[in-house]
């Protein structure tokens, strides 16, 4: 896992399945399925 993934921020939820995310380190935006995420340790 790289630094960019560690700094992902959820900025919106679309339906029951998708998150709209932002990566502050790179300034990029994208979409991630809820099922592809895991609970963090903090």
Biopython code that builds the backbone (N, CA, C, O; Angstrom):
import numpy as np
from Bio.PDB.StructureBuilder import StructureBuilder

atoms = [
    (1, "UNK", "N", (0.858, -1.174, 0.000)),
    (1, "UNK", "CA", (0.000, 0.000, 0.000)),
    (1, "UNK", "C", (0.903, 1.236, 0.000)),
    (1, "UNK", "O", (1.855, 1.313, 0.777)),
    (2, "UNK", "N", (0.608, 2.183, -0.856)),
    (2, "UNK", "CA", (1.469, 3.352, -0.935)),
    (2, "UNK", "C", (0.909, 4.523, -0.130)),
    (2, "UNK", "O", (-0.212, 4.461, 0.376)),
    (3, "UNK", "N", (1.683, 5.568, -0.020)),
    (3, "UNK", "CA", (1.315, 6.745, 0.766)),
    (3, "UNK", "C", (0.010, 7.372, 0.301)),
    (3, "UNK", "O", (-0.781, 7.826, 1.127)),
    (4, "UNK", "N", (-0.230, 7.405, -1.012)),
    (4, "UNK", "CA", (-1.443, 8.035, -1.537)),
    (4, "UNK", "C", (-2.694, 7.323, -1.046)),
    (4, "UNK", "O", (-3.688, 7.974, -0.724)),
    (5, "UNK", "N", (-2.660, 5.997, -0.984)),
    (5, "UNK", "CA", (-3.831, 5.240, -0.509)),
    (5, "UNK", "C", (-4.075, 5.534, 0.971)),
    (5, "UNK", "O", (-5.228, 5.633, 1.390)),
    (6, "UNK", "N", (-3.015, 5.675, 1.770)),
    (6, "UNK", "CA", (-3.147, 5.919, 3.199)),
    (6, "UNK", "C", (-3.782, 7.263, 3.503)),
    (6, "UNK", "O", (-4.317, 7.454, 4.595)),
    (7, "UNK", "N", (-3.738, 8.196, 2.569)),
    (7, "UNK", "CA", (-4.270, 9.533, 2.825)),
    (7, "UNK", "C", (-5.613, 9.756, 2.134)),
    (7, "UNK", "O", (-6.040, 10.898, 1.964)),
    (8, "UNK", "N", (-6.272, 8.690, 1.741)),
    (8, "UNK", "CA", (-7.577, 8.805, 1.082)),
    (8, "UNK", "C", (-8.620, 9.344, 2.051)),
    (8, "UNK", "O", (-8.656, 8.952, 3.217)),
    (9, "UNK", "N", (-9.469, 10.246, 1.562)),
    (9, "UNK", "CA", (-10.564, 10.807, 2.354)),
    (9, "UNK", "C", (-11.870, 10.565, 1.620)),
    (9, "UNK", "O", (-11.976, 10.833, 0.423)),
    (10, "UNK", "N", (-12.867, 10.057, 2.338)),
    (10, "UNK", "CA", (-14.195, 9.883, 1.758)),
    (10, "UNK", "C", (-14.889, 11.242, 1.798)),
    (10, "UNK", "O", (-15.002, 11.859, 2.857)),
    (11, "UNK", "N", (-15.356, 11.708, 0.623)),
    (11, "UNK", "CA", (-16.021, 13.007, 0.559)),
    (11, "UNK", "C", (-17.494, 12.886, 0.188)),
    (11, "UNK", "O", (-18.219, 13.880, 0.171)),
    (12, "UNK", "N", (-17.938, 11.658, -0.112)),
    (12, "UNK", "CA", (-19.341, 11.454, -0.435)),
    (12, "UNK", "C", (-19.678, 9.985, -0.535)),
    (12, "UNK", "O", (-18.801, 9.145, -0.736)),
    (13, "UNK", "N", (-20.959, 9.679, -0.394)),
    (13, "UNK", "CA", (-21.441, 8.311, -0.519)),
    (13, "UNK", "C", (-22.494, 8.293, -1.610)),
    (13, "UNK", "O", (-23.414, 9.111, -1.615)),
    (14, "UNK", "N", (-22.355, 7.359, -2.527)),
    (14, "UNK", "CA", (-23.265, 7.260, -3.658)),
    (14, "UNK", "C", (-24.016, 5.938, -3.537)),
    (14, "UNK", "O", (-23.441, 4.865, -3.724)),
    (15, "UNK", "N", (-25.297, 6.026, -3.226)),
    (15, "UNK", "CA", (-26.094, 4.820, -3.053)),
    (15, "UNK", "C", (-25.600, 3.997, -1.886)),
    (15, "UNK", "O", (-25.132, 4.533, -0.881)),
    (16, "UNK", "N", (-25.709, 2.681, -2.028)),
    (16, "UNK", "CA", (-25.278, 1.765, -0.975)),
    (16, "UNK", "C", (-23.933, 1.129, -1.256)),
    (16, "UNK", "O", (-23.440, 0.342, -0.448)),
    (17, "UNK", "N", (-23.328, 1.458, -2.394)),
    (17, "UNK", "CA", (-22.168, 0.685, -2.815)),
    (17, "UNK", "C", (-20.899, 1.489, -3.088)),
    (17, "UNK", "O", (-19.808, 0.925, -3.010)),
    (18, "UNK", "N", (-20.996, 2.782, -3.403)),
    (18, "UNK", "CA", (-19.832, 3.544, -3.859)),
    (18, "UNK", "C", (-19.512, 4.714, -2.936)),
    (18, "UNK", "O", (-20.407, 5.351, -2.381)),
    (19, "UNK", "N", (-18.206, 4.985, -2.782)),
    (19, "UNK", "CA", (-17.719, 6.163, -2.074)),
    (19, "UNK", "C", (-17.003, 7.059, -3.075)),
    (19, "UNK", "O", (-16.265, 6.577, -3.934)),
    (20, "UNK", "N", (-17.224, 8.366, -2.962)),
    (20, "UNK", "CA", (-16.474, 9.352, -3.731)),
    (20, "UNK", "C", (-15.304, 9.744, -2.840)),
    (20, "UNK", "O", (-15.508, 10.195, -1.713)),
    (21, "UNK", "N", (-14.087, 9.578, -3.331)),
    (21, "UNK", "CA", (-12.911, 9.779, -2.497)),
    (21, "UNK", "C", (-11.969, 10.830, -3.086)),
    (21, "UNK", "O", (-12.010, 11.139, -4.277)),
    (22, "UNK", "N", (-11.122, 11.364, -2.211)),
    (22, "UNK", "CA", (-10.132, 12.370, -2.575)),
    (22, "UNK", "C", (-8.800, 11.946, -1.968)),
    (22, "UNK", "O", (-8.744, 11.495, -0.824)),
    (23, "UNK", "N", (-7.731, 12.094, -2.744)),
    (23, "UNK", "CA", (-6.383, 11.793, -2.280)),
    (23, "UNK", "C", (-5.626, 13.118, -2.140)),
    (23, "UNK", "O", (-5.083, 13.620, -3.124)),
    (24, "UNK", "N", (-5.581, 13.693, -0.919)),
    (24, "UNK", "CA", (-4.939, 15.008, -0.737)),
    (24, "UNK", "C", (-3.483, 15.061, -1.203)),
    (24, "UNK", "O", (-3.033, 16.098, -1.691)),
    (25, "UNK", "N", (-2.749, 13.969, -1.063)),
    (25, "UNK", "CA", (-1.327, 13.974, -1.441)),
    (25, "UNK", "C", (-1.122, 14.225, -2.929)),
    (25, "UNK", "O", (-0.108, 14.794, -3.334)),
    (26, "UNK", "N", (-2.099, 13.796, -3.753)),
    (26, "UNK", "CA", (-1.943, 13.948, -5.201)),
    (26, "UNK", "C", (-2.966, 14.901, -5.814)),
    (26, "UNK", "O", (-2.830, 15.309, -6.967)),
    (27, "UNK", "N", (-3.997, 15.255, -5.031)),
    (27, "UNK", "CA", (-5.053, 16.123, -5.543)),
    (27, "UNK", "C", (-6.036, 15.398, -6.452)),
    (27, "UNK", "O", (-6.850, 16.044, -7.113)),
    (28, "UNK", "N", (-5.978, 14.076, -6.497)),
    (28, "UNK", "CA", (-6.848, 13.299, -7.372)),
    (28, "UNK", "C", (-8.137, 12.893, -6.662)),
    (28, "UNK", "O", (-8.173, 12.754, -5.440)),
    (29, "UNK", "N", (-9.187, 12.706, -7.450)),
    (29, "UNK", "CA", (-10.489, 12.251, -6.973)),
    (29, "UNK", "C", (-10.830, 10.949, -7.677)),
    (29, "UNK", "O", (-10.307, 10.661, -8.753)),
    (30, "UNK", "N", (-11.711, 10.162, -7.065)),
    (30, "UNK", "CA", (-12.126, 8.928, -7.708)),
    (30, "UNK", "C", (-13.269, 8.277, -6.964)),
    (30, "UNK", "O", (-13.876, 8.881, -6.079)),
    (31, "UNK", "N", (-13.559, 7.033, -7.330)),
    (31, "UNK", "CA", (-14.652, 6.279, -6.732)),
    (31, "UNK", "C", (-14.130, 4.920, -6.283)),
    (31, "UNK", "O", (-13.304, 4.306, -6.959)),
    (32, "UNK", "N", (-14.623, 4.456, -5.131)),
    (32, "UNK", "CA", (-14.211, 3.178, -4.573)),
    (32, "UNK", "C", (-15.456, 2.448, -4.100)),
    (32, "UNK", "O", (-16.330, 3.046, -3.472)),
    (33, "UNK", "N", (-15.541, 1.167, -4.396)),
    (33, "UNK", "CA", (-16.649, 0.362, -3.880)),
    (33, "UNK", "C", (-16.475, 0.139, -2.388)),
    (33, "UNK", "O", (-15.365, -0.091, -1.909)),
    (34, "UNK", "N", (-17.570, 0.210, -1.664)),
    (34, "UNK", "CA", (-17.530, -0.021, -0.227)),
    (34, "UNK", "C", (-16.917, -1.383, 0.086)),
    (34, "UNK", "O", (-16.147, -1.511, 1.037)),
    (35, "UNK", "N", (-17.249, -2.390, -0.698)),
    (35, "UNK", "CA", (-16.750, -3.748, -0.446)),
    (35, "UNK", "C", (-15.226, -3.865, -0.634)),
    (35, "UNK", "O", (-14.629, -4.839, -0.176)),
    (36, "UNK", "N", (-14.597, -2.895, -1.298)),
    (36, "UNK", "CA", (-13.147, -2.927, -1.485)),
    (36, "UNK", "C", (-12.391, -2.286, -0.333)),
    (36, "UNK", "O", (-11.163, -2.357, -0.287)),
    (37, "UNK", "N", (-13.101, -1.663, 0.593)),
    (37, "UNK", "CA", (-12.473, -1.022, 1.746)),
    (37, "UNK", "C", (-12.546, -1.938, 2.951)),
    (37, "UNK", "O", (-13.446, -2.769, 3.068)),
    (38, "UNK", "N", (-11.572, -1.770, 3.857)),
    (38, "UNK", "CA", (-11.576, -2.505, 5.117)),
    (38, "UNK", "C", (-11.510, -1.509, 6.256)),
    (38, "UNK", "O", (-11.091, -0.367, 6.069)),
    (39, "UNK", "N", (-11.917, -1.938, 7.424)),
    (39, "UNK", "CA", (-11.855, -1.083, 8.604)),
    (39, "UNK", "C", (-10.400, -0.833, 8.960)),
    (39, "UNK", "O", (-9.581, -1.752, 8.967)),
    (40, "UNK", "N", (-10.090, 0.424, 9.254)),
    (40, "UNK", "CA", (-8.732, 0.788, 9.634)),
    (40, "UNK", "C", (-8.428, 0.400, 11.056)),
    (40, "UNK", "O", (-9.270, -0.176, 11.745)),
    (41, "UNK", "N", (-7.247, 0.709, 11.491)),
    (41, "UNK", "CA", (-6.848, 0.355, 12.845)),
    (41, "UNK", "C", (-6.833, 1.559, 13.769)),
    (41, "UNK", "O", (-6.180, 1.531, 14.813)),
    (42, "UNK", "N", (-7.531, 2.599, 13.407)),
    (42, "UNK", "CA", (-7.503, 3.762, 14.285)),
    (42, "UNK", "C", (-8.691, 4.573, 14.087)),
    (42, "UNK", "O", (-8.851, 5.603, 14.741)),
]
sb = StructureBuilder()
sb.init_structure("model")
sb.init_model(0)
sb.init_chain("A")
sb.init_seg("    ")
for serial, (resi, resn, name, xyz) in enumerate(atoms, 1):
    if name == "N":
        sb.init_residue(resn, " ", resi, " ")
    sb.init_atom(name, np.array(xyz, "f"), 0.0, 1.0, " ", f" {name:<3s}", serial, name[0])
structure = sb.get_structure()
